[in-house]
Amino acid sequence: MKISLLLLIALFVNMLTVQCTQQQMQRQVFESRTVVLDIGHYYAPGRGGQGARTPDATQGGALEECEFWYKYAGEVKNVIERSGYKCLVINRGDTPTDPALATAAKRAGVIQVRTPQPTAVYLSRHHPKRMAVGMLSADYALDWKPAAVIFLHLNSDSDTWRVSNKGAFYCNKVGVSMAIAMAEHLNRTIFNRSMPNGGFPCGVIVRTDGHKGGGDWLNTCNDSWVPALITEVAFLSNPLHARFLNNPDNARSLARSIGEGAVRYLRNR
């Protein structure tokens, strides 16, 4: 009986400790005024960006998602910082050797996390049960105790041109409100306005499966109660999207809309 009582007390104390830790983490996230932008994938010298890309250059030029966000992440950052928040831009590779991309990276203040092997799987330092390619940059983002982490990506579902319109923000469980706010803003400002999208709105998809793309980046942020999402909102395999994004004014509009959506969420938490 005495042993059972001690066990119950130990379990109760552990439960209270876990609850207090969770509340402390939630309060820390809520009070944070830092947003981290993670440019997806990485740049390889001599090979360029190593993410999704257009099938060819016939829709105004070749596009690759990592290179795209090196050019335009600064636009997202500027919107967030003009609204009074601190914003960091990171990437898990080395600084691009392409002069234009290197200049854009310097202008945006990109922090190169420099994962030793960009394609290798790493365990999270913050939550060791989580593991994924690109985890070191997710860990670095959490080092800043941010209010939100936004993984800047573009999608592609084909090696040939194919009209795909079901773009979405892939988010973690605690990031649903942020994803909804950002999707609603994108729908008002970009989708089926300046960017043709076949009448489809931007979607929101909760991703918890660590085996799927970006799943454990989102999970490790979720374990720290940090809202996080991946911006898979436009398809580089869609000729209409590629043509739209090859116009620098349109690309800046998309980037600014993502920043505005994030600010809208932060101000209304």
LINHUFEN-V855040 format. One record per backbone hydrogen bond with DSSP energy under -0.5 kcal/mol. NH is the residue of the N-H (numbers start at 1). CO is the residue of the C=O. If there is no record, write none. Layout:
nh-><NH:NH>
co-><CO:CO>
//
This chain:
nh-><5:6:7:8:9:10:11:12:13:14:15:16:17:18:19:20:21:22:23:24:25:26:27:28:29:30:31:32:35:36:37:38:38:39:39:40:44:45:47:48:50:54:60:65:68:69:70:71:72:73:75:76:77:78:79:80:81:82:83:83:84:85:86:88:90:91:92:94:102:103:104:105:106:107:108:109:109:110:111:112:113:113:114:114:115:120:122:124:124:130:132:134:135:137:138:139:140:141:142:143:144:144:145:147:148:149:150:151:151:152:152:153:155:162:164:167:168:169:170:170:171:171:172:175:176:179:180:181:182:183:184:185:186:187:188:189:190:191:192:193:195:196:200:203:205:207:207:208:210:212:215:216:218:219:220:221:222:223:224:224:225:226:227:227:229:230:231:232:232:233:236:236:238:239:242:243:244:245:246:247:248:251:252:253:254:255:256:257:258:259:260:261:262:263:264:265:266:267:268:268:269>
co-><1:2:3:4:5:6:7:8:9:10:11:12:13:14:15:16:17:18:19:20:21:22:23:24:25:26:27:28:86:148:88:36:150:37:90:152:48:43:44:44:42:63:57:52:64:65:66:67:68:69:72:72:73:74:75:76:77:78:79:80:81:80:33:35:37:111:41:43:98:99:100:101:102:103:104:105:106:105:89:110:91:111:91:93:92:117:132:127:130:127:122:120:132:134:134:135:136:137:138:139:140:141:142:34:34:227:36:149:229:38:150:151:234:237:162:165:232:203:168:230:169:205:228:172:173:175:176:177:178:179:180:181:182:183:184:185:186:186:195:190:190:194:197:167:169:171:205:206:208:209:212:210:214:215:216:217:218:219:220:221:222:221:147:225:149:170:151:168:230:231:155:234:235:237:238:239:240:241:242:244:246:247:248:249:250:251:252:253:254:255:256:257:258:259:260:261:262:263:264:265:266>
//
